[in-house]
């Protein structure tokens, strides 16, 4: 039994033919309900259907490379906490942290990561009716089993959601409620592409082991905000931490037998722009994988539609530093990457 404007209803409110949105999806605001299910995408022109089974891509090596500094600084943070506890018992804390990676293989833990760390939510029943047809179509094109992945919603007005680890595939609310069916399918194909190439468990493990370092980064940013709000207190705390860090770095450089370990202590100064570049590269690689599935031209339309609705320029604005540290490429960079893959 269906009502007016129900996504499963094949007839309009008057019973005469399929219901269609009355306004273009890009130029009006979000609809009160998601648009009706889409038509299938055209098959990719030429080539063979890409498959994720048994295929290890460069993206897996990229994810491993970006995980190294996070893991190292998480180890430093946990070791520091172990020193506070006392090294006699502290190493038990370090061992428990290393062994804790096994818990990410539990489905409930992955759900907690998605809900509380990435602030995602599960789709409602109406949203599921909208998502399931395009999700099945995109997964068939990618050659993956839909049972292995789970769709979540991110409350965002961006085109794409933040790349999520493991089996969590996120879609922004803007894409769900604004895009027509074929365009939503292309966006889902992009999100799914982040999980191809042997990255599923690697991305989840790397994120899990990066949590202590990310917590430390949040604390550092809080200290910076404190320095701006209360300069006397903030500068005292920041100066103490800076002197402690420089003392540890000097000790490592003086007594260290290998150059590798001291270089890891310099990663806070050199790693951020490198990690940002790797993140931008991965986003463009996901666009290219979606283009191989046959969604390249549709993704370009999505980018131009989002840019027109948000009244933004194609290039990335802001200072050079913000451009260097941005983890997301600009619209024009993504369009150029897709045009180069065509």
C-alpha positions in Angstrom: 0.0 0.0 0.0 1.5 3.3 -1.1 0.7 6.9 -0.6 1.3 10.0 -2.8 4.9 10.7 -3.6 6.0 7.3 -2.2 9.2 6.2 -3.9 7.7 2.7 -4.6 4.6 4.1 -6.1 4.6 3.7 -9.9 1.7 6.1 -10.3 1.5 9.8 -9.5 -1.0 11.3 -7.1 -3.7 11.3 -9.8 -2.9 7.7 -10.8 -1.7 8.8 -14.3 1.8 7.7 -15.0 5.0 7.8 -12.9 5.5 10.7 -10.5 8.4 13.0 -11.3 10.0 15.8 -9.3 8.4 19.2 -10.2 11.7 21.1 -9.8 15.2 20.4 -11.1 17.2 18.7 -8.3 20.1 21.2 -8.3 18.3 24.5 -8.2 15.6 24.0 -5.7 16.2 23.2 -2.0 16.1 19.6 -0.7 12.9 17.8 -1.2 10.9 16.7 1.8 11.3 13.1 0.7 14.1 11.6 -1.5 13.4 11.5 -5.2 12.1 8.3 -6.7 14.4 5.3 -7.6 16.6 5.9 -10.6 17.0 4.2 -14.0 20.0 2.1 -14.4 23.2 3.6 -15.7 24.5 2.8 -19.1 27.1 0.1 -19.2 30.7 1.3 -19.4 31.9 1.8 -22.9 34.5 -0.7 -23.8 36.8 -2.6 -21.4 35.9 -5.2 -18.9 33.9 -4.9 -15.7 36.3 -4.0 -12.9 36.4 -6.3 -9.9 37.7 -5.9 -6.4 38.4 -9.6 -5.7 42.0 -10.6 -5.6 43.2 -7.1 -6.7 45.6 -5.1 -4.7 46.1 -1.6 -6.1 48.5 1.1 -5.4 45.9 2.7 -3.1 46.6 -0.1 -0.5 50.3 0.9 -0.5 49.3 4.5 -0.2 47.0 3.8 2.8 49.9 1.8 4.4 52.3 4.7 3.8 50.0 7.3 5.3 49.4 5.0 8.3 53.1 4.9 9.3 53.3 8.4 11.0 50.0 8.0 12.6 51.0 4.6 14.1 54.4 5.9 15.2 52.9 8.9 17.1 50.1 6.7 18.6 52.9 4.5 19.9 54.7 7.5 21.4 51.5 8.7 23.1 50.7 5.2 24.5 54.3 4.8 25.6 54.2 8.2 27.3 51.0 7.1 29.2 52.8 3.8 30.0 55.6 5.8 31.5 53.2 7.7 33.8 51.8 4.4 35.0 55.3 3.0 35.5 57.3 1.0 33.0 57.0 -2.1 35.2 53.3 -2.2 34.4 53.2 0.3 31.6 54.3 -2.1 28.9 51.2 -4.1 29.6 49.3 -1.1 28.5 51.4 -0.9 25.3 50.8 -4.6 24.6 47.1 -4.3 25.2 46.9 -1.4 22.8 48.8 -3.3 20.1 46.6 -6.4 20.6 43.4 -4.2 20.6 43.5 -4.1 16.8 41.7 -7.4 16.8 38.5 -5.8 18.1 38.0 -4.0 14.8 37.0 -7.3 13.2 33.9 -7.2 15.3 30.9 -5.7 13.5 29.6 -3.9 16.6 33.0 -2.1 17.0 32.9 -0.9 13.4 29.4 0.4 13.9 30.5 2.3 17.0 33.4 3.9 15.0 31.0 5.0 12.3 28.4 6.4 14.7 30.5 8.1 17.3 33.9 8.9 15.7 32.6 9.7 12.1 29.2 10.9 13.4 27.2 9.0 10.8 23.7 7.7 11.2 21.8 4.8 9.7 19.3 5.6 6.9 15.6 5.7 7.7 13.2 3.3 5.9 12.3 5.9 3.3 16.0 6.6 2.7 16.7 2.9 2.3 14.0 2.7 -0.4 15.9 5.4 -2.2 19.3 4.0 -1.6 18.9 0.2 -2.1 18.3 0.2 -5.9 21.2 2.5 -6.8 23.4 0.8 -4.2 22.8 -2.6 -5.8 23.4 -1.3 -9.3 26.7 0.4 -8.3 27.9 -2.7 -6.4 27.2 -4.9 -9.5 29.3 -2.6 -11.6 32.1 -2.7 -9.1 31.9 -6.5 -8.8 31.4 -6.6 -5.0 28.9 -8.2 -2.7 26.5 -5.7 -1.1 26.3 -7.9 2.0 29.9 -7.0 2.8 29.3 -3.2 3.1 26.8 -1.1 5.0 25.4 2.3 4.0 25.4 5.2 6.4 24.3 8.9 6.1 26.6 11.8 6.9 24.8 15.1 7.7 26.7 17.2 5.2 26.1 19.5 2.3 29.2 18.3 0.4 29.2 16.1 -2.7 31.1 13.3 -1.0 31.2 12.1 2.5 34.4 11.7 4.5 36.3 8.5 3.4 35.4 5.9 6.0 37.4 2.8 6.9 36.4 -0.8 6.8 33.0 -1.8 5.5 31.3 1.5 6.1 30.1 3.4 3.0 28.8 6.9 3.7 26.6 9.1 1.6 26.0 12.8 2.3 22.5 14.0 3.0 22.9 16.5 0.2 23.6 13.8 -2.3 20.7 11.7 -1.1 18.0 14.4 -1.1 19.2 16.5 -4.0 20.6 14.4 -6.8 18.6 12.5 -9.3 18.9 8.7 -9.3 21.7 8.3 -11.9 23.8 11.0 -10.3 23.3 9.4 -6.8 24.4 6.1 -8.2 27.6 7.7 -9.5 28.3 9.3 -6.1 27.8 5.9 -4.4 30.2 4.4 -6.9 32.8 6.9 -5.9 32.3 6.2 -2.2 32.5 2.5 -2.8 35.7 3.0 -4.8 37.5 4.1 -1.6 37.1 0.5 -0.4 38.4 -1.3 -3.4 42.0 -2.5 -4.0 42.6 -4.4 -0.8 41.9 -1.4 1.5 39.0 -2.7 3.6 40.7 -4.0 6.7 43.9 -2.0 6.1 42.0 1.3 6.3 40.1 0.2 9.4 43.3 -1.0 11.3 45.2 2.1 10.3 42.4 4.3 11.6 42.1 2.3 14.9 45.8 2.6 15.6 45.8 6.3 14.8 43.2 7.1 17.5 45.7 8.0 20.3 47.6 10.3 17.9 44.4 11.9 16.8 43.4 12.5 20.4 46.8 14.1 21.0 46.3 16.3 17.9 42.9 17.4 19.3 44.7 18.3 22.6 47.4 20.3 20.8 44.7 22.3 18.9 42.9 22.9 22.2 46.2 24.3 23.6 46.6 26.6 20.5 43.1 27.9 21.1 43.9 28.4 24.8 47.0 30.4 23.8 44.9 32.7 21.7 42.2 33.1 24.3 44.4 33.3 27.4 47.9 34.0 26.2 49.6 33.8 29.6 48.3 30.3 30.5 48.4 29.0 26.9 52.0 30.1 26.3 53.2 28.6 29.6 51.7 25.2 28.7 52.7 25.4 25.0 56.3 26.5 26.0 56.6 23.6 28.4 55.5 21.0 25.8 57.7 22.5 23.2 60.8 22.4 25.4 60.0 18.8 26.4 59.6 17.8 22.7 62.8 19.5 21.7 64.6 17.8 24.6 63.4 14.4 23.5 64.3 15.1 19.8 67.8 16.2 20.9 68.3 13.1 23.0 67.2 10.9 20.1 69.5 12.7 17.6 72.4 12.4 20.0 72.1 8.9 21.2 70.2 7.2 18.4 72.1 4.7 16.4 69.8 4.9 13.3 68.7 7.9 11.4 65.2 6.4 10.8 64.0 6.8 14.3 65.0 10.5 14.7 63.3 11.2 11.3 60.1 9.9 12.7 60.2 12.6 15.4 60.3 15.2 12.7 57.0 13.9 11.1 54.8 16.6 12.7 56.6 19.2 10.6 56.8 17.3 7.3 54.0 14.7 7.4 50.8 17.0 7.4 51.3 18.4 3.8 52.3 14.9 2.6 49.3 13.3 4.2 47.0 16.0 2.7 48.5 15.4 -0.7 47.9 11.6 -0.4 44.3 12.3 0.7 43.7 14.5 -2.4 45.3 11.8 -4.6 43.1 9.1 -3.1 40.0 11.1 -3.8 41.0 11.6 -7.4 41.9 7.9 -7.6 38.4 7.0 -6.4 36.9 9.3 -9.1 39.0 7.4 -11.7 37.8 4.0 -10.4 34.2 5.2 -10.7 35.0 6.4 -14.2 36.2 2.9 -15.1 32.8 1.6 -14.0 31.2 4.0 -16.5 30.3 6.9 -14.2 32.9 9.5 -15.3 30.6 11.8 -17.3 27.9 11.6 -14.6 30.4 12.5 -11.9 31.4 15.6 -13.9 27.7 16.7 -14.1 27.5 16.1 -10.3 30.5 18.4 -9.6 29.2 21.2 -11.9 25.7 20.9 -10.3 27.1 21.1 -6.8 29.3 24.1 -7.7 26.3 25.9 -9.3 24.0 25.3 -6.4 26.6 26.5 -3.8 27.7 29.4 -6.0 31.4 28.5 -5.6 34.3 28.8 -8.1 35.8 25.7 -9.7 39.2 26.3 -8.2 40.1 26.0 -4.5 40.1 29.3 -2.8 42.0 30.5 0.3 45.6 31.0 1.0 48.5 28.8 -0.3 48.7 27.2 3.1 45.1 26.2 3.2 45.4 24.8 -0.3 48.5 22.9 0.7 46.9 21.4 3.8 43.5 20.7 2.2 42.6 17.0 2.2 40.1 17.4 -0.6 40.9 18.4 -4.2 39.0 21.3 -5.8 36.2 20.7 -8.2 38.4 21.7 -11.2 41.1 19.2 -10.1 38.6 16.4 -9.9 37.1 17.3 -13.3 40.5 17.4 -14.9 41.4 14.1 -13.4 38.2 12.5 -14.8 38.8 14.1 -18.2 42.4 12.7 -18.2 41.0 9.2 -17.5 38.5 9.3 -20.3 
